[in-house]
Amino acid sequence: MEEIPQKLFADGTKVLLVYYSRSGNTREIARRIQRIVGGDVVEIDPVAPYPDDYHAVAKQANAELSAGYRPPLKTKVEDIGSYDVIFLGSPIWWHTIAPPVQSFLSQVDLSGKIIFPFITHGGGGSGRSAADIAALSRDSTIRDALVVRGDNAGKKDIIAWLSRG
C-alpha cells in the first residue's frame, strides 16, 4: 500500500473495493486504487455472464436497464456491515452504472458507509451514475466520483481524487 499525501482514513478503517468489469478497464482501475488504499477486493460476478460481443452486450444492457432488470449475482460479501468505506466501480452502460452494480447495491445495506465511486467509460462521461448510486445507497455518504475514460487514470490521478476526499 502506498501513502497518499494526507491521511485519508483513520486507523482501523476497514476498506472494501467492489466493482464490475466486463472489458477489464474497471478492474484495472480497482487494482490501482487498491495498491494505494489497501483493503479487500471483490469483483461483482453475475450468474449469467454477458456476451463477449460488444454490440450484443449493448443491446442486452439497454433492454435490462429499460426494464429495470437486475441480474442475479454469484457475488456475496461476507459481513459487509464491518466495512467503513466502500470503493464502488462500474463501467457506464447507457448513461448509468451497469446492471450487475445496480443488483449489488439493491442487495446490500450500505447505510452509514462512505462510498467512493469510480466510473469507467468509452467517451460518454459518467452520465447519471452519481444520482443512481445515491438512489440505491440511501443513508450513505457518496463522495465525488473518479471518472476515467478507459483505464487512463494513473497513480497521480487517483491520489488527486483521493486527496479531495
C-alpha positions as CSV (number, residue, x, y, z in Angstrom):
1,M,0.0,0.0,0.0
2,E,1.4,3.4,-1.0
3,E,0.9,6.5,1.1
4,I,-1.4,9.3,-0.1
5,P,-0.3,12.9,0.6
6,Q,-2.7,13.3,3.5
7,K,-4.1,10.7,5.7
8,L,-7.5,9.8,4.2
9,F,-8.8,7.3,6.7
10,A,-8.5,7.0,10.5
11,D,-6.5,4.0,11.8
12,G,-8.7,0.9,11.9
13,T,-10.9,2.0,9.0
14,K,-12.0,-1.1,7.1
15,V,-12.0,-0.6,3.3
16,L,-13.7,-2.7,0.6
17,L,-13.2,-2.3,-3.2
18,V,-16.1,-3.8,-5.1
19,Y,-16.6,-3.5,-8.8
20,Y,-18.0,-4.9,-12.0
21,S,-15.8,-5.0,-15.1
22,R,-16.7,-6.6,-18.5
23,S,-13.8,-5.3,-20.6
24,G,-11.1,-5.1,-17.8
25,N,-10.9,-1.3,-17.6
26,T,-12.8,-1.0,-14.3
27,R,-10.8,-4.0,-12.9
28,E,-7.5,-2.2,-13.7
29,I,-8.6,1.0,-12.0
30,A,-9.7,-1.1,-9.0
31,R,-6.3,-2.7,-8.8
32,R,-4.6,0.8,-9.0
33,I,-6.8,2.1,-6.2
34,Q,-6.2,-1.0,-4.1
35,R,-2.4,-0.5,-4.4
36,I,-2.8,2.9,-2.9
37,V,-5.5,2.4,-0.2
38,G,-5.3,-1.3,0.6
39,G,-8.5,-3.1,1.6
40,D,-10.3,-6.1,0.5
41,V,-11.3,-6.5,-3.2
42,V,-14.5,-8.2,-4.6
43,E,-15.4,-8.4,-8.2
44,I,-19.2,-8.5,-8.9
45,D,-20.0,-11.6,-10.9
46,P,-23.4,-12.1,-12.5
47,V,-24.8,-15.6,-12.6
48,A,-25.2,-15.4,-16.4
49,P,-22.1,-13.8,-18.0
50,Y,-22.6,-11.1,-20.6
51,P,-21.7,-11.9,-24.2
52,D,-18.2,-11.2,-25.5
53,D,-19.6,-9.3,-28.4
54,Y,-19.8,-5.5,-27.6
55,H,-23.0,-4.9,-29.7
56,A,-24.7,-7.9,-28.1
57,V,-23.8,-6.5,-24.6
58,A,-25.0,-3.1,-25.5
59,K,-28.4,-4.5,-26.7
60,Q,-28.8,-6.7,-23.6
61,A,-27.8,-3.9,-21.3
62,N,-30.2,-1.4,-22.9
63,A,-33.1,-4.0,-22.6
64,E,-32.2,-4.7,-18.9
65,L,-31.9,-1.1,-18.0
66,S,-35.2,-0.2,-19.8
67,A,-37.0,-3.0,-17.9
68,G,-35.4,-2.2,-14.5
69,Y,-34.0,-5.8,-14.6
70,R,-31.3,-6.5,-12.0
71,P,-29.4,-9.7,-12.9
72,P,-28.8,-12.3,-10.2
73,L,-25.3,-12.4,-8.8
74,K,-22.9,-15.1,-7.7
75,T,-21.1,-12.4,-5.6
76,K,-21.7,-12.3,-1.9
77,V,-19.7,-10.1,0.5
78,E,-19.3,-11.6,3.9
79,D,-20.1,-9.2,6.8
80,I,-20.4,-6.1,4.6
81,G,-21.5,-4.3,7.8
82,S,-17.9,-4.4,9.1
83,Y,-16.6,-2.1,6.3
84,D,-16.5,1.6,6.8
85,V,-15.5,2.7,3.3
86,I,-16.6,1.2,0.0
87,F,-14.9,2.0,-3.3
88,L,-17.5,1.1,-5.9
89,G,-16.5,0.6,-9.5
90,S,-18.7,0.4,-12.6
91,P,-18.5,0.9,-16.3
92,I,-21.1,3.3,-17.8
93,W,-23.7,1.5,-19.8
94,W,-26.4,3.6,-21.4
95,H,-25.5,6.6,-19.2
96,T,-25.6,4.8,-15.9
97,I,-23.9,2.1,-13.8
98,A,-24.0,-1.4,-15.2
99,P,-27.0,-3.7,-14.2
100,P,-24.7,-6.0,-12.1
101,V,-23.7,-3.0,-10.0
102,Q,-27.3,-2.0,-9.6
103,S,-28.1,-5.5,-8.4
104,F,-25.3,-5.4,-5.9
105,L,-26.4,-2.1,-4.5
106,S,-30.0,-3.3,-4.3
107,Q,-29.0,-6.3,-2.3
108,V,-26.7,-4.7,0.4
109,D,-27.3,-2.2,3.1
110,L,-24.7,0.5,2.9
111,S,-26.3,2.8,5.5
112,G,-23.7,4.9,7.2
113,K,-20.9,3.9,4.8
114,I,-18.7,6.3,2.8
115,I,-18.8,5.4,-0.9
116,F,-16.1,6.4,-3.3
117,P,-17.5,5.7,-6.8
118,F,-15.1,5.1,-9.7
119,I,-16.5,5.1,-13.2
120,T,-15.0,4.0,-16.5
121,H,-16.5,5.0,-19.8
122,G,-15.7,4.9,-23.5
123,G,-16.3,8.6,-24.2
124,G,-19.7,9.4,-22.8
125,G,-18.7,10.6,-19.4
126,S,-20.4,9.5,-16.1
127,G,-24.0,10.0,-17.2
128,R,-26.4,9.8,-14.3
129,S,-24.3,7.3,-12.4
130,A,-23.9,9.5,-9.3
131,A,-27.6,10.0,-9.0
132,D,-28.3,6.3,-9.5
133,I,-25.7,5.3,-6.9
134,A,-27.2,7.7,-4.4
135,A,-30.7,6.4,-5.0
136,L,-29.5,2.8,-4.4
137,S,-27.4,3.7,-1.4
138,R,-29.7,5.7,0.8
139,D,-28.2,6.9,4.1
140,S,-24.7,6.6,2.7
141,T,-22.2,9.4,2.1
142,I,-21.3,9.5,-1.6
143,R,-18.1,11.2,-2.5
144,D,-17.3,12.7,-5.9
145,A,-16.6,10.0,-8.5
146,L,-13.3,9.3,-10.2
147,V,-14.4,9.3,-13.8
148,V,-12.0,7.6,-16.2
149,R,-12.0,7.2,-20.0
150,G,-11.0,3.5,-20.5
151,D,-8.3,2.8,-17.9
152,N,-6.5,6.2,-18.4
153,A,-6.0,7.1,-14.7
154,G,-2.6,6.8,-13.2
155,K,-1.4,7.0,-9.7
156,K,-1.3,10.8,-9.7
157,D,-4.9,11.0,-10.9
158,I,-6.1,8.6,-8.3
159,I,-4.1,10.3,-5.5
160,A,-5.5,13.7,-6.6
161,W,-9.1,12.2,-6.4
162,L,-8.5,10.7,-3.0
163,S,-6.9,13.9,-1.7
164,R,-10.2,15.8,-2.5
165,G,-11.8,13.3,0.0
